[in-house]
């Protein structure tokens, strides 16, 4: 999923500046301090020139030389003080701005729709956020350690030498212009290879993350060799693209080094000619040598500087694309909060499709009274889970309206909408945090006592008390340290604590053993009290206590009624589904 917005350099720097903005004064202090350091470094050789010029004159006294040394020492002391200020301001800016860039990326990323996350590897998204913040560090380092020194050194040297030896000034100017322009053009041409390298890196990280998450499937399905081969192909492709960019940079360095040697020779050769003609003193050699060596060092880094800039821009581009991508689902202008109400729900002519080929929901109409318990059943693919998705605004319906207590949910803020709905999914996803924290996630301000009371109501307390750290037990990534039934009960405890007026149960008792199912059903009976409930179930034995059963087929309601009324219909779809499962249940 890509943004339609062309990600220009301006857009990328705009995002960087948004991270810098809270510290913009310190940023300009930092830049100014580094500029002062370089200007003072440019001035010092002038005093050394004067020092060596005086050495060759009979009238020179030690006091005159000492005075020059004192001036040089004062210049160096001022440069040292500016450098201290520059370093401390730089570290403060980089650390805090990198944190803000990560925060800005996280805040925008998490508001993308479910479709966005379905279509992107988690590992790749993590990599993009990290590379974005590291790219800022790279660019700011280049600015203060490469760009500012190079600009001041080259321009200053051209100005100073133009007064002493105009031809040397011209040599420096032409040399610097050729190196900088050629390197810039080469780096612009090379950026497409840098973007390919960054994309290959994201692909490698995404595949690595996907394999680590699914390590158990790889083991149980003997996929080790296949996945090893897949990873080898992807990592080799990344290595190939990386090698291409590095080789191009090597050739640029080789050519640049050759130009530096030629210019150094030309500048010193011409200075010797000036010295032979009596137009240059010993100090001139010192000045030219200092400037040429300094500029050679700075210009040698120009290739690395442009390479770093374009690589950082390539690394930033993927994350900025995500930031530039409009959110699929967002609050309407003037959207109001949904205060806790009765919980009446109405679906009016709701249509939803993932593509133009087939509607998942097709003019779906259903009204659920407040406090009513409704079960959604039907064959797989009939739109049951999709219906709860559009209710929670994880998807936007293609057409139609959904009302809660008579209010269109599109005119309600997403946060307040979801605050009024509790979801217990088929496979609860827990954070790698303590059981206490996972339950409290339903209502962050709840006390420990309230959390534990919810846990008791959800039948969590027994298994929690058997754990060494009790409620402080870490559950592992995605809750892997708990059994399926234990995770389910933690999710129910979270919903009990949240205490929302609307409850959505998505296969909340599927794939569980009989004992776990019994405990969870008891917890659900408590949870459903005085709440509008929508329960999706394939195991029909679990829904007989519901007030109404809605049978879905091809995105529409095929039939509805109580369990007893529906099984009496001789040719009804529910009767057919019940008969298929009846061997395992007693009516």
C-alpha positions as CSV (number, residue, x, y, z in Angstrom):
1,X,0.0,0.0,0.0
2,X,1.7,3.1,-1.2
3,X,1.0,6.8,-1.0
4,X,-0.1,8.6,-4.2
5,X,2.0,11.6,-3.0
6,X,5.4,11.8,-4.7
7,X,7.9,11.7,-1.8
8,X,10.1,14.7,-2.6
9,X,13.2,15.9,-0.7
10,X,11.0,18.8,0.5
11,X,8.5,16.4,2.1
12,X,11.2,14.4,3.8
13,X,12.9,17.5,5.3
14,X,9.5,18.8,6.4
15,X,9.1,15.7,8.5
16,X,12.6,16.1,9.9
17,X,11.9,19.7,10.8
18,X,8.7,18.7,12.6
19,X,10.9,16.6,14.8
20,X,13.5,19.4,15.3
21,X,10.9,22.2,15.8
22,X,10.6,22.0,19.6
23,X,14.3,22.6,19.8
24,X,14.8,24.9,16.9
25,X,16.7,27.5,19.0
26,X,19.1,25.0,20.2
27,X,19.4,23.7,16.6
28,X,20.5,27.1,15.3
29,X,22.9,27.6,18.2
30,X,24.5,24.2,17.3
31,X,24.8,25.2,13.6
32,X,26.2,28.6,14.5
33,X,28.8,27.1,16.9
34,X,30.1,24.6,14.3
35,X,30.3,27.5,11.8
36,X,32.3,29.5,14.3
37,X,34.7,26.6,14.8
38,X,35.3,26.4,11.1
39,X,35.8,30.1,10.6
40,X,38.3,30.3,13.4
41,X,40.1,27.3,11.8
42,X,40.2,29.3,8.6
43,X,41.7,32.4,10.3
44,X,44.5,30.5,12.2
45,X,46.7,29.8,9.1
46,X,46.8,33.6,8.4
47,X,48.6,34.1,11.6
48,X,50.9,31.1,11.0
49,X,51.8,32.7,7.6
50,X,52.6,36.0,9.3
51,X,54.7,34.1,11.9
52,X,56.9,32.3,9.2
53,X,57.1,35.5,7.2
54,X,58.6,37.3,10.2
55,X,61.1,34.5,10.8
56,X,62.8,35.5,7.6
57,X,63.1,39.2,8.5
58,X,66.2,40.6,10.4
59,X,64.1,43.1,12.3
60,X,61.9,40.5,13.9
61,X,62.0,40.3,17.7
62,X,60.9,37.4,20.0
63,X,58.1,39.6,21.4
64,X,56.6,40.0,17.9
65,X,56.6,36.2,17.5
66,X,55.2,35.6,21.0
67,X,52.4,38.1,20.3
68,X,51.4,36.1,17.2
69,X,51.5,32.8,19.2
70,X,49.2,34.4,21.9
71,X,46.7,35.4,19.2
72,X,46.8,31.9,17.8
73,X,46.3,30.4,21.2
74,X,43.3,32.7,21.9
75,X,41.8,31.7,18.5
76,X,42.2,28.0,19.4
77,X,40.7,28.6,22.9
78,X,37.7,30.3,21.3
79,X,37.4,27.5,18.8
80,X,37.5,25.0,21.7
81,X,34.8,26.8,23.6
82,X,32.6,26.9,20.5
83,X,33.3,23.2,19.9
84,X,32.2,22.3,23.4
85,X,28.9,24.2,22.9
86,X,28.4,22.6,19.5
87,X,29.0,19.1,20.8
88,X,26.6,19.3,23.8
89,X,23.9,21.0,21.7
90,X,24.3,18.4,18.9
91,X,23.9,15.4,21.3
92,X,20.8,17.0,22.9
93,X,19.2,17.7,19.5
94,X,19.9,14.3,18.0
95,X,18.8,12.2,21.0
96,X,15.5,14.1,21.5
97,X,14.7,14.6,17.8
98,X,15.3,10.9,17.0
99,X,12.9,10.1,19.9
100,X,10.3,12.5,18.5
101,X,10.6,11.1,15.0
102,X,10.0,7.6,16.3
103,X,7.0,9.0,18.3
104,X,5.6,10.8,15.3
105,X,6.0,7.7,13.2
106,X,4.4,5.5,15.8
107,X,1.4,7.9,16.3
108,X,0.6,8.1,12.6
109,X,1.3,4.4,11.9
110,X,-1.0,3.1,14.6
111,X,-3.9,5.1,13.2
112,X,-3.8,3.3,9.8
113,X,-6.5,0.8,9.1
114,X,-6.5,-2.9,9.6
115,X,-6.0,-3.4,5.8
116,X,-2.7,-1.5,6.1
117,X,-1.3,-3.8,8.8
118,X,-2.6,-6.9,7.0
119,X,-0.5,-5.8,3.9
120,X,2.7,-5.0,5.7
121,X,5.2,-7.1,7.7
122,X,5.5,-6.1,11.3
123,X,9.3,-6.4,11.1
124,X,9.5,-4.2,8.0
125,X,7.5,-1.5,9.7
126,X,9.8,-1.6,12.8
127,X,12.8,-1.4,10.5
128,X,11.4,1.6,8.6
129,X,10.8,3.6,11.8
130,X,14.3,2.8,13.1
131,X,15.9,3.7,9.8
132,X,14.0,7.0,9.6
133,X,15.3,8.2,13.0
134,X,18.8,7.0,12.2
135,X,18.7,8.8,8.8
136,X,18.1,12.1,10.7
137,X,21.2,11.4,12.8
138,X,23.2,10.7,9.6
139,X,22.0,13.9,7.9
140,X,22.7,16.2,10.9
141,X,26.1,14.6,11.4
142,X,26.8,15.3,7.7
143,X,25.7,18.9,8.1
144,X,27.9,19.7,11.0
145,X,30.9,17.5,10.3
146,X,31.0,17.6,6.5
147,X,28.8,20.3,4.8
148,X,29.6,23.3,7.0
149,X,33.4,22.6,7.2
150,X,33.6,22.0,3.5
151,X,31.6,25.1,2.5
152,X,33.5,27.4,4.9
153,X,36.9,25.9,4.1
154,X,36.5,26.1,0.3
155,X,34.9,29.5,0.1
156,X,37.3,31.0,2.7
157,X,40.4,29.5,1.0
158,X,39.3,30.9,-2.3
159,X,38.7,34.4,-0.8
160,X,42.1,34.5,1.1
161,X,44.3,33.0,-1.7
162,X,42.7,35.4,-4.3
163,X,44.4,38.3,-2.5
164,X,47.8,36.6,-2.2
165,X,47.9,34.4,-5.3
166,X,44.9,34.7,-7.7
167,X,45.9,31.8,-9.9
168,X,46.0,29.4,-6.9
169,X,42.6,30.7,-5.9
170,X,41.3,29.9,-9.4
171,X,42.8,26.4,-9.2
172,X,41.1,25.8,-5.8
173,X,37.8,27.2,-7.1
174,X,37.8,25.1,-10.3
175,X,39.0,22.0,-8.5
176,X,36.3,22.3,-5.8
177,X,33.5,23.0,-8.4
178,X,34.5,20.0,-10.5
179,X,34.6,17.6,-7.5
180,X,31.4,18.9,-5.9
181,X,29.3,19.0,-9.0
182,X,30.5,15.7,-10.4
183,X,30.0,14.0,-7.1
184,X,26.5,15.5,-6.7
185,X,25.4,14.4,-10.2
186,X,26.9,10.9,-9.6
187,X,25.1,10.6,-6.3
188,X,21.8,11.7,-7.8
189,X,22.2,9.1,-10.5
190,X,23.1,6.5,-7.9
191,X,20.1,7.2,-5.6
192,X,17.9,4.6,-7.5
193,X,20.3,1.9,-6.4
194,X,20.2,3.2,-2.8
195,X,16.4,3.0,-2.8
196,X,16.6,-0.6,-4.2
197,X,19.1,-1.5,-1.4
198,X,16.8,0.0,1.3
199,X,13.8,-1.9,-0.1
200,X,15.8,-5.2,-0.2
201,X,16.8,-4.5,3.4
202,X,13.1,-4.1,4.4
203,X,12.2,-7.3,2.6
204,X,14.9,-9.3,4.4
205,X,13.9,-7.9,7.8
206,X,10.2,-8.6,7.0
207,X,10.9,-12.2,6.0
208,X,13.1,-12.7,9.0
209,X,10.4,-11.4,11.4
210,X,7.7,-13.6,9.7
211,X,9.8,-16.7,10.1
212,X,10.7,-16.0,13.7
213,X,7.0,-15.4,14.6
214,X,6.0,-18.6,12.8
215,X,8.9,-20.7,14.1
216,X,6.6,-23.4,15.4
217,X,4.9,-23.9,12.1
218,X,8.3,-24.2,10.4
219,X,9.4,-26.9,12.9
220,X,6.2,-28.9,12.9
221,X,5.7,-28.7,9.1
222,X,9.4,-29.4,8.3
223,X,9.8,-26.1,6.6
224,X,13.3,-25.4,7.9
225,X,15.1,-26.1,4.6
226,X,12.5,-24.3,2.5
227,X,12.6,-21.2,4.7
228,X,16.4,-21.3,4.9
229,X,16.5,-21.4,1.0
230,X,13.9,-18.5,0.9
231,X,15.9,-16.4,3.3
232,X,19.2,-17.2,1.5
233,X,17.6,-15.9,-1.8
234,X,16.3,-12.7,-0.2
235,X,19.5,-12.0,1.8
236,X,21.7,-12.7,-1.3
237,X,19.5,-10.3,-3.3
238,X,20.1,-7.7,-0.6
239,X,23.9,-8.4,-0.7
240,X,23.9,-8.0,-4.5
241,X,22.1,-4.6,-4.3
242,X,24.4,-3.5,-1.4
243,X,27.5,-4.6,-3.3
244,X,26.4,-2.6,-6.3
245,X,26.0,0.6,-4.3
246,X,29.4,0.1,-2.6
247,X,31.3,-0.6,-5.8
248,X,29.8,2.6,-7.4
249,X,31.0,4.5,-4.3
250,X,34.5,2.9,-4.6
251,X,34.9,4.1,-8.2
252,X,33.8,7.6,-7.2
253,X,36.4,7.6,-4.4
254,X,39.2,6.4,-6.8
255,X,38.5,9.2,-9.3
256,X,38.2,11.8,-6.6
257,X,41.5,10.8,-5.0
258,X,43.2,11.1,-8.4
259,X,41.9,14.7,-8.9
260,X,43.1,15.6,-5.4
261,X,46.6,14.5,-6.1
262,X,46.7,16.5,-9.4
263,X,45.5,19.7,-7.7
264,X,47.9,19.4,-4.8
265,X,50.8,19.1,-7.3
266,X,49.5,22.0,-9.4
267,X,49.1,24.3,-6.4
268,X,52.5,23.6,-4.9
269,X,54.2,23.8,-8.3
270,X,52.8,27.3,-9.0
271,X,53.7,28.4,-5.4
272,X,57.3,27.4,-6.1
273,X,57.2,29.5,-9.3
274,X,56.0,32.5,-7.2
275,X,58.7,31.9,-4.7
276,X,61.4,31.9,-7.4
277,X,60.1,35.2,-8.7
278,X,60.1,36.7,-5.2
279,X,56.3,36.9,-5.1
280,X,55.9,34.4,-2.3
281,X,57.6,34.0,1.1
282,X,57.9,31.0,3.4
283,X,54.6,31.9,5.0
284,X,52.8,31.6,1.7
285,X,53.9,27.9,1.4
286,X,52.6,27.3,4.9
287,X,49.2,29.0,4.1
288,X,48.8,27.1,0.8
289,X,49.8,23.8,2.3
290,X,47.4,24.3,5.2
291,X,44.5,25.2,3.0
292,X,45.2,22.6,0.3
293,X,45.6,19.8,2.8
294,X,42.5,20.9,4.7
295,X,40.4,21.3,1.6
296,X,41.7,18.0,0.2
297,X,40.5,16.3,3.4
298,X,37.1,18.0,3.2
299,X,36.6,17.4,-0.6
300,X,37.7,13.7,-0.1
301,X,34.7,13.5,2.2
302,X,32.3,15.0,-0.4
303,X,31.7,11.7,-2.0
304,X,31.0,10.1,1.4
305,X,28.9,13.2,2.3
306,X,26.6,12.9,-0.8
307,X,26.5,9.1,-0.5
308,X,25.4,9.5,3.1
309,X,22.8,12.2,2.2
310,X,21.2,10.1,-0.6
311,X,21.3,6.9,1.4
312,X,19.7,8.7,4.4
313,X,17.0,10.1,2.0
314,X,16.4,6.6,0.6
315,X,16.1,5.2,4.1
316,X,13.7,7.9,5.1
317,X,11.5,7.6,2.0
318,X,9.8,4.4,3.0
319,X,8.7,5.8,6.4
320,X,7.7,9.2,5.0
321,X,5.6,7.3,2.4
322,X,3.6,5.8,5.3
323,X,3.3,9.2,6.9
324,X,2.1,10.7,3.6
325,X,-0.4,7.9,3.1
326,X,-3.8,9.2,4.2
327,X,-5.6,7.2,6.8
328,X,-8.3,5.1,5.3
329,X,-10.5,5.6,8.4
330,X,-10.6,8.8,10.3
331,X,-12.9,10.9,12.4
332,X,-15.3,13.1,10.4
333,X,-15.1,16.8,10.8
334,X,-17.1,17.7,13.8
335,X,-17.4,14.1,15.1
336,X,-18.7,13.9,18.6
337,X,-17.9,11.6,21.5
338,X,-20.3,8.7,22.1
339,X,-21.4,8.9,25.7
340,X,-22.3,5.7,27.5
341,X,-25.8,4.8,26.3
342,X,-28.2,1.9,26.1
343,X,-26.3,0.0,23.4
344,X,-29.0,-0.2,20.7
345,X,-27.4,-1.2,17.3
346,X,-28.9,-0.9,13.8
347,X,-27.4,-1.9,10.5
348,X,-29.2,-0.2,7.6
349,X,-28.5,-1.4,4.0
350,X,-24.9,-2.1,4.8
351,X,-22.7,-3.1,1.8
352,X,-19.1,-4.1,2.1
353,X,-16.6,-5.6,-0.4
354,X,-12.8,-6.0,-0.5
355,X,-13.0,-5.8,-4.3
356,X,-15.5,-5.1,-7.1
357,X,-16.0,-8.8,-7.7
358,X,-18.1,-9.8,-4.7
359,X,-19.9,-8.1,-1.8
360,X,-19.1,-9.6,1.6
361,X,-22.1,-7.8,3.1
362,X,-25.0,-7.2,0.6
363,X,-27.6,-4.7,1.7
364,X,-27.5,-6.1,5.2
365,X,-30.2,-5.0,7.6
366,X,-30.4,-5.8,11.3
367,X,-31.6,-4.1,14.4
368,X,-30.5,-5.2,17.9
369,X,-32.3,-3.8,21.0
370,X,-30.3,-2.6,23.9
371,X,-29.5,-5.5,26.2
372,X,-30.4,-8.1,23.6
373,X,-28.1,-11.1,23.0
374,X,-27.8,-12.0,19.3
375,X,-25.8,-14.8,17.8
376,X,-24.5,-14.7,14.3
377,X,-24.1,-18.1,12.6
378,X,-23.7,-19.4,9.1
379,X,-21.1,-21.0,6.8
380,X,-17.6,-19.5,6.7
381,X,-17.2,-16.5,4.4
382,X,-20.7,-15.2,4.9
383,X,-19.6,-11.9,6.5
384,X,-20.0,-12.5,10.2
385,X,-16.6,-11.2,11.3
386,X,-16.7,-8.5,8.7
387,X,-19.9,-7.2,10.3
388,X,-18.2,-6.8,13.6
389,X,-15.3,-5.2,11.8
390,X,-17.4,-2.4,10.3
391,X,-19.2,-1.9,13.6
392,X,-15.8,-1.3,15.2
393,X,-14.7,0.8,12.2
394,X,-11.8,-1.4,11.4
395,X,-13.2,-1.3,7.9
396,X,-15.5,1.3,6.3
397,X,-18.6,0.0,4.7
398,X,-18.9,0.6,1.0
399,X,-22.4,1.9,1.5
400,X,-25.1,2.0,4.1
401,X,-25.3,3.2,7.7
402,X,-24.6,1.8,11.1
403,X,-26.3,3.4,14.1
404,X,-25.7,3.1,17.8
405,X,-28.4,4.6,19.9
406,X,-29.7,6.3,16.8
407,X,-26.3,8.0,16.0
408,X,-24.4,7.3,12.8
409,X,-21.0,5.8,13.9
410,X,-19.3,7.9,11.1
411,X,-20.2,11.0,13.1
412,X,-18.8,9.5,16.3
413,X,-15.1,9.7,17.3
414,X,-13.4,6.3,16.8
415,X,-11.9,6.4,20.3
416,X,-15.3,6.9,22.0
417,X,-16.9,4.3,19.7
418,X,-14.4,1.7,20.7
419,X,-14.7,2.7,24.3
420,X,-18.3,1.6,24.2
421,X,-17.6,-1.8,22.6
422,X,-15.7,-4.7,24.2
423,X,-14.3,-7.4,21.9
424,X,-13.3,-10.9,22.9
425,X,-11.7,-12.4,19.8
426,X,-11.1,-16.0,18.9
427,X,-7.4,-15.7,19.5
428,X,-6.7,-12.9,22.0
429,X,-3.4,-11.1,21.4
430,X,-1.7,-10.3,24.6
431,X,1.2,-7.9,25.2
432,X,4.5,-9.3,26.6
433,X,3.7,-7.8,29.9
434,X,2.3,-9.0,33.2
435,X,-1.2,-10.6,33.6
436,X,-2.1,-7.6,35.7
437,X,-1.1,-5.1,33.0
438,X,-2.9,-7.1,30.2
439,X,-6.2,-7.1,32.1
440,X,-5.8,-3.5,33.1
441,X,-5.5,-2.6,29.4
442,X,-9.3,-2.6,29.3
443,X,-9.4,0.3,31.8
444,X,-5.9,1.8,32.5
445,X,-7.1,3.8,35.5
446,X,-8.5,0.7,37.3
447,X,-6.9,-0.2,40.7
448,X,-5.2,-3.5,41.4
449,X,-8.2,-4.6,43.4
450,X,-10.6,-3.9,40.5
451,X,-8.3,-5.8,38.1
452,X,-8.2,-8.8,40.4
453,X,-12.0,-8.7,40.9
454,X,-12.5,-8.8,37.1
455,X,-10.0,-11.7,37.0
456,X,-12.0,-13.7,39.6
457,X,-15.2,-13.1,37.6
458,X,-13.5,-14.4,34.5
459,X,-12.2,-17.5,36.3
460,X,-8.6,-16.4,35.9
461,X,-7.7,-16.3,39.6
462,X,-7.2,-20.0,40.0
463,X,-4.5,-20.4,37.3
464,X,-2.9,-17.1,38.2
465,X,-2.5,-18.2,41.8
466,X,-0.6,-21.3,40.7
467,X,2.1,-19.1,39.0
468,X,5.2,-18.2,41.0
469,X,4.8,-14.4,40.3
470,X,1.0,-14.5,40.4
471,X,-0.4,-11.4,38.7
472,X,3.0,-10.1,37.9
473,X,3.8,-13.1,35.7
474,X,4.9,-12.1,32.2
475,X,2.8,-13.8,29.6
476,X,5.4,-13.9,26.7
477,X,5.1,-12.4,23.2
478,X,1.5,-12.6,22.1
479,X,0.7,-14.5,25.4
480,X,2.5,-17.7,24.3
481,X,3.2,-18.7,27.9
482,X,-0.5,-19.1,28.6
483,X,-2.8,-21.8,27.2
484,X,-5.5,-20.9,24.8
485,X,-8.2,-21.1,27.5
486,X,-6.1,-19.0,29.9
487,X,-5.5,-16.3,27.2
488,X,-9.3,-16.3,26.5
489,X,-10.1,-15.8,30.2
490,X,-7.6,-12.9,30.4
491,X,-9.4,-11.3,27.4
492,X,-12.8,-11.8,29.2
493,X,-11.4,-10.3,32.4
494,X,-10.2,-7.3,30.3
495,X,-13.7,-6.9,28.9
496,X,-15.4,-7.2,32.3
497,X,-13.1,-4.5,33.6
498,X,-13.8,-2.3,30.6
499,X,-17.5,-2.6,31.3
500,X,-18.7,-1.3,27.9
501,X,-22.4,-1.4,27.1
502,X,-21.8,-3.4,23.8
503,X,-20.0,-6.8,23.8
504,X,-18.7,-8.6,20.7
505,X,-17.7,-12.2,21.0
506,X,-15.9,-13.6,18.0
507,X,-15.7,-17.4,18.4
508,X,-14.8,-16.9,22.0
509,X,-15.1,-20.6,23.0
510,X,-13.8,-22.2,19.9
511,X,-10.9,-24.8,19.9
512,X,-11.1,-25.3,23.7
513,X,-11.3,-28.4,25.8
514,X,-14.6,-29.1,27.6
515,X,-13.3,-27.9,31.0
516,X,-11.9,-24.6,29.6
517,X,-15.1,-24.1,27.6
518,X,-17.2,-24.5,30.8
519,X,-15.1,-22.0,32.7
520,X,-15.2,-19.5,29.9
521,X,-18.9,-20.0,29.3
522,X,-19.5,-19.2,33.0
523,X,-17.4,-16.1,32.7
524,X,-19.2,-15.1,29.5
525,X,-22.6,-15.5,31.2
526,X,-21.4,-12.9,33.8
527,X,-20.0,-10.7,31.1
528,X,-23.1,-10.7,28.9
529,X,-25.4,-9.5,31.8
530,X,-27.1,-6.2,30.9
531,X,-25.1,-5.8,27.8
532,X,-26.0,-5.7,24.1
533,X,-24.2,-8.8,22.8
534,X,-23.2,-9.9,19.4
535,X,-21.7,-13.4,19.4
536,X,-20.2,-15.1,16.4
537,X,-20.2,-18.9,16.7
538,X,-19.7,-22.0,14.6
539,X,-20.2,-24.3,17.5
540,X,-23.9,-24.0,17.8
541,X,-24.1,-25.7,21.2
542,X,-22.7,-22.5,22.7
543,X,-25.4,-20.1,21.6
544,X,-28.6,-21.7,22.8
545,X,-29.0,-19.2,25.6
546,X,-29.0,-16.3,23.2
547,X,-32.2,-14.2,22.8
548,X,-32.0,-14.4,19.0
549,X,-30.0,-16.3,16.4
550,X,-29.3,-14.6,13.1
551,X,-28.3,-17.0,10.3
552,X,-26.2,-15.4,7.6
553,X,-25.7,-16.5,4.0
554,X,-23.8,-14.7,1.2
555,X,-23.8,-11.4,3.2
556,X,-27.5,-11.4,4.0
557,X,-29.8,-12.7,6.7
558,X,-31.2,-16.1,5.6
559,X,-33.3,-16.5,8.7
560,X,-33.5,-15.5,12.3
561,X,-35.3,-16.5,15.5
562,X,-34.7,-18.4,18.7
563,X,-32.7,-21.6,18.7
564,X,-35.9,-23.6,19.4
565,X,-37.9,-21.9,16.6
566,X,-35.1,-22.3,14.0
567,X,-34.5,-26.0,14.6
568,X,-38.2,-26.7,14.0
569,X,-37.9,-25.4,10.4
570,X,-37.6,-28.6,8.4
571,X,-35.6,-27.1,5.5
572,X,-34.0,-24.2,7.3
573,X,-30.2,-23.4,7.0
574,X,-29.9,-23.4,10.8
575,X,-31.6,-26.8,11.0
576,X,-29.1,-28.1,8.4
577,X,-26.1,-26.7,10.3
578,X,-27.5,-28.1,13.6
579,X,-28.0,-31.5,12.1
580,X,-24.4,-31.6,10.9
581,X,-23.1,-30.9,14.4
582,X,-25.8,-32.8,16.4
583,X,-23.7,-35.9,16.6
584,X,-21.4,-34.2,19.1
585,X,-24.1,-32.4,21.2
586,X,-27.2,-33.2,23.1
587,X,-30.1,-30.8,22.3
